[in-house]
Amino acid sequence: MPPDHGRAGDTTEENHVHDENRSMVVLLPVYQPSHHLPTLMAELRRAAPRCHFVIVDDGSSPAAAEVLRQAENLGGTVLRHPRNQGKGIALKTGFRYAAEQHPGLDVVCADADGQHSVTDIVRVADRVAATGHTVLGVRRFAENVPLRSKVGNTVTQALFRAATGRGVQDTQTGLRAYPSALLDWLGTVPGERFEYEMNVLLEAARAGHRIEEVVITTTYLDDNASSHFSALSDSARIYWPLLRYAAASLLTPARATR
């Protein structure tokens, strides 16, 4: 894979042109999904008729069977883990499937709990198609964002800049788009749970991959009660790679970007 040099934090809005005939993979990692999953799929299908849905069920209980059946009836491919293995493993399962079954298509990862709007998913998809770079859908962290999300992002944002010298407005966003050329590389990034997405950003900084950003709106239902993020254990998993990367950077600086 050729190197993709560049900078992080590019939020410049280009003229937005959506091509309804463009094919892409929409990867939705889920655990105990609710009715928001088929609702999102139906709405996104209307906006992007040629998208391919890949749902990775990370060990949900039998109670989720009906929702997953609805997802299959809407044309989604459901890949099942027999037990919960973590979001990182679920994403890698999806990336591997997309590379094998839909070669050459970009992959958009989104949360299936109602946080991400169809409009923003399409905008992120259009940006990766236009640029060929990794794209993050970044939140503004306004008043409607839960306090734990605001504090967590402020801390990780500062640590990320200190560790890599690059600015990313939203290190914890679940709305991301990856060009097809990076799918094999994504499978090599370490991490099994929520720390995987941080590791992707750190390894991208190390490799000099360009990261672009699109400002999005985010809806939090019941103060993000549906999130399976553990404030203690998952936060520790996220901060450890940051600290480790910062220490390593003192000995081996990250590749310069342009």
C-alpha positions in Angstrom: 0.0 0.0 0.0 1.5 3.4 -0.9 2.0 5.8 1.9 -0.6 8.5 2.3 1.2 11.6 3.7 -0.8 14.5 5.1 -2.1 16.2 8.1 -4.9 15.6 10.6 -7.7 18.0 11.4 -8.7 19.2 7.9 -12.3 20.4 8.4 -12.4 22.5 5.2 -15.8 22.0 3.6 -15.7 21.2 -0.1 -18.6 21.7 -2.4 -20.8 18.8 -1.4 -22.0 16.7 -4.3 -23.7 13.4 -3.5 -23.8 10.7 -6.2 -26.6 8.3 -5.4 -25.2 5.8 -7.8 -21.9 5.4 -5.8 -21.4 2.1 -4.1 -20.0 1.8 -0.6 -20.0 -0.4 2.4 -21.7 0.7 5.6 -20.2 -1.2 8.5 -22.3 -1.3 11.6 -20.8 -3.1 14.7 -23.6 -3.9 17.1 -24.2 -5.4 20.5 -27.7 -5.8 21.8 -29.1 -3.6 18.9 -32.4 -1.8 19.2 -35.0 -0.7 16.7 -32.7 2.1 15.7 -30.7 -0.3 13.5 -33.4 -1.2 10.9 -34.6 2.4 11.1 -31.2 3.7 10.2 -30.8 1.1 7.4 -34.1 2.0 5.8 -33.4 5.7 5.8 -29.9 5.3 4.5 -31.0 3.0 1.8 -33.3 5.8 0.5 -30.4 8.3 0.5 -27.8 5.9 -0.9 -29.5 3.1 -2.8 -26.3 1.3 -3.7 -24.8 1.0 -0.3 -24.0 -2.5 1.1 -24.8 -3.0 4.8 -22.4 -5.2 6.8 -23.6 -5.7 10.4 -21.3 -7.4 12.8 -23.2 -8.7 15.8 -20.7 -9.0 18.6 -22.3 -11.7 20.7 -25.7 -10.3 21.4 -28.3 -12.3 23.4 -31.2 -14.0 21.8 -33.3 -10.9 22.5 -31.6 -9.2 19.6 -32.7 -11.9 17.1 -35.7 -10.0 15.8 -33.9 -6.8 15.2 -31.1 -8.7 13.4 -33.7 -10.5 11.3 -35.2 -7.2 10.3 -31.6 -6.0 9.3 -31.3 -9.1 7.1 -34.7 -8.5 5.5 -33.5 -5.0 4.6 -30.6 -6.5 2.6 -28.0 -6.4 5.3 -25.3 -9.1 5.7 -25.2 -10.1 9.4 -21.9 -11.5 10.6 -22.1 -13.1 14.1 -19.6 -13.5 16.8 -20.6 -16.4 19.2 -19.5 -14.2 22.2 -18.7 -10.6 22.9 -15.2 -9.9 21.7 -15.1 -6.1 21.6 -15.7 -3.3 19.1 -12.2 -3.5 17.7 -12.6 -7.2 16.8 -16.0 -6.5 15.3 -14.6 -3.7 13.1 -11.8 -6.0 11.9 -14.3 -8.7 11.1 -16.2 -6.2 9.0 -13.1 -4.8 7.3 -12.0 -8.3 6.3 -15.4 -9.2 4.9 -15.6 -5.9 3.0 -12.2 -6.4 1.5 -13.0 -10.0 0.4 -16.6 -9.5 -0.8 -16.7 -5.8 -1.9 -13.1 -5.1 -3.1 -12.5 -1.6 -4.1 -15.3 -0.1 -2.1 -14.8 2.5 0.6 -16.1 1.6 4.1 -18.1 3.9 6.3 -18.3 2.9 10.0 -21.2 4.3 12.0 -23.0 3.7 15.3 -26.4 2.0 15.0 -27.9 3.5 18.2 -29.4 6.6 16.6 -26.4 8.9 17.3 -25.5 9.5 13.6 -27.8 11.1 11.1 -28.1 9.8 7.6 -27.1 13.2 6.3 -23.8 13.1 8.1 -23.1 9.5 7.2 -23.6 10.4 3.5 -21.4 13.5 3.9 -18.6 11.5 5.4 -18.9 8.9 2.7 -18.8 11.5 0.0 -15.6 13.1 1.4 -13.7 9.8 1.4 -14.8 9.2 -2.1 -13.7 12.6 -3.2 -10.3 12.6 -1.4 -9.2 9.0 -0.9 -8.3 9.9 2.7 -9.5 8.7 6.1 -12.4 10.9 7.2 -13.7 11.5 10.7 -17.1 12.8 11.5 -16.3 15.2 14.4 -18.7 16.6 17.0 -18.7 20.2 18.2 -19.2 19.2 21.8 -21.9 21.7 22.4 -24.3 21.8 25.3 -26.2 18.6 24.3 -23.1 16.4 24.6 -22.9 14.4 27.8 -20.4 15.6 30.3 -18.4 12.4 30.3 -18.0 12.7 26.5 -16.9 16.3 26.7 -14.3 15.6 29.5 -13.1 12.5 27.8 -12.5 14.1 24.4 -10.8 17.2 25.9 -8.3 14.9 27.7 -7.7 12.6 24.8 -7.4 15.5 22.3 -4.7 17.1 24.4 -2.8 13.9 24.9 -3.1 13.0 21.2 -1.6 16.3 20.2 1.2 16.0 22.8 2.0 12.5 21.6 1.8 13.0 17.8 2.0 16.7 17.2 -1.2 16.5 15.2 -4.6 17.9 16.1 -7.8 15.8 15.9 -11.0 17.5 17.1 -12.8 14.3 18.0 -10.6 11.2 18.8 -13.6 9.1 20.0 -16.0 9.5 17.1 -17.6 6.4 15.9 -18.4 7.9 12.5 -15.4 7.2 10.3 -14.8 6.5 6.6 -11.9 4.6 5.3 -10.7 4.3 1.6 -10.6 0.8 0.3 -6.8 0.9 0.0 -6.5 1.0 3.8 -8.7 -2.0 4.6 -5.8 -4.5 4.8 -3.7 -2.0 6.9 -6.7 -1.6 9.3 -6.5 -5.3 10.0 -3.0 -5.0 11.2 -3.7 -2.3 13.8 -3.7 -3.7 17.4 -6.6 -3.5 19.7 -9.7 -5.5 20.5 -12.2 -3.1 22.2 -12.7 0.6 22.2 -9.0 1.3 22.3 -8.8 0.0 18.7 -10.2 3.3 17.2 -7.6 5.3 19.1 -4.8 2.9 17.9 -6.0 3.5 14.4 -5.4 7.3 14.8 -2.0 6.8 16.5 -0.8 4.3 13.8 -2.1 6.7 11.1 0.0 9.5 12.6 3.0 7.2 12.8 2.6 6.2 9.1 1.9 9.7 7.9 -1.6 8.9 6.7 -3.8 12.0 6.1 -6.9 12.4 8.2 -9.7 14.7 7.2 -12.6 15.9 9.3 -16.3 16.7 8.6 -18.3 18.5 11.3 -21.4 16.5 12.3 -24.4 16.7 14.6 -24.8 14.0 17.1 -28.0 12.9 18.9 -27.7 11.5 22.4 -30.7 9.5 23.6 -31.1 9.4 27.4 -27.7 10.9 28.0 -26.1 8.2 25.8 -27.5 5.4 28.0 -27.3 2.8 25.2 -23.5 3.1 25.0 -21.6 0.0 26.1 -18.5 2.1 26.9 -17.1 1.5 30.4 -15.9 4.7 31.9 -13.2 2.9 33.9 -11.9 -0.1 32.0 -12.4 1.3 28.5 -10.9 4.7 29.4 -7.8 2.9 30.7 -7.5 0.9 27.5 -7.7 4.2 25.5 -5.2 6.2 27.6 -2.6 3.5 27.8 -1.8 3.4 24.1 -1.7 7.2 24.1 0.8 7.3 27.0 2.8 4.4 25.4 2.9 6.2 22.1 4.0 9.4 23.7 6.9 7.6 25.5 8.0 5.9 22.2 7.8 9.2 20.4 10.5 10.6 22.7 12.9 8.0 21.2 11.5 7.7 17.7 9.6 10.9 16.5 6.6 10.4 14.3 7.1 10.7 10.6 6.9 14.4 9.4 3.7 15.2 7.5 3.0 17.7 4.9 
